[in-house]
């Protein structure tokens, strides 16, 4: 059988429209908090909208505890 039971989060991460991986979100947080990148630099570097960056930085999406 090719049917698997997975969580909604896992299913959402497997969609083609997803621009970032969990690892990239962690990388963004690291660059902002530790390495001192500005929000504008991160937006340009990763090609993501300002709202998406904000949600990553406040841990609303791609949460640090998600694996």
N, C-alpha and C positions, 0 to 999 in steps of 0.2 A: 504494500500500500504506500502511496506517496502522500498521505495525509499526516501532518504533524500538528500537535497542539502546542502553540506558542503564545506568549503574552502579547497584548496590544502593542506594547513598546517595541518588542522584537519585530513584529509585523511592520510597524511604521518605519523602522530603520532599514528594512529591506526594500522600500519603495525607490523607484528610480529618481523621483523628484527630490530626494534628500541630497543636499549639497555638502553636508558635513558628516563626519563619523564621530562617534563618541571620543575617539582619540584626538581628533582635530579640536573638538570643543575643549578638552582638557588642555591641549596645547595653547589654545587661545587664552584660557584662564591663567595659565603659567606665564605667558608673555605679558599679559596685562598686570598681574599682581606682583610677579617677581622680577621680570626683565624690564618693566617700565614702559612698554609700548603704549601709545595713546590709542583711544578708541578709533580715531580717524585712520591711524596707521593700520590697525587691525582690519577695519572695514575694507580698505584698499588692498591689503595683503591677501585677504581671503575672499574678496568679492562678494561679501554678504551685506544685506540691508542693516541699517542702524538698529532697527527693532530686534532683529535676530541676535545681534551682538549683545544688546542689553539683556535679553532673556537668558543668554548663555552666562553672562557675567553675574547675574543675580541667582543663578542656579535654578531657574524656572524650567528650562529644558536642557536635555543632555546632562542630567543631574550627575554630580560627582559620584554618588553612591551606586548609580546604574552601571552594570557591567554586561 
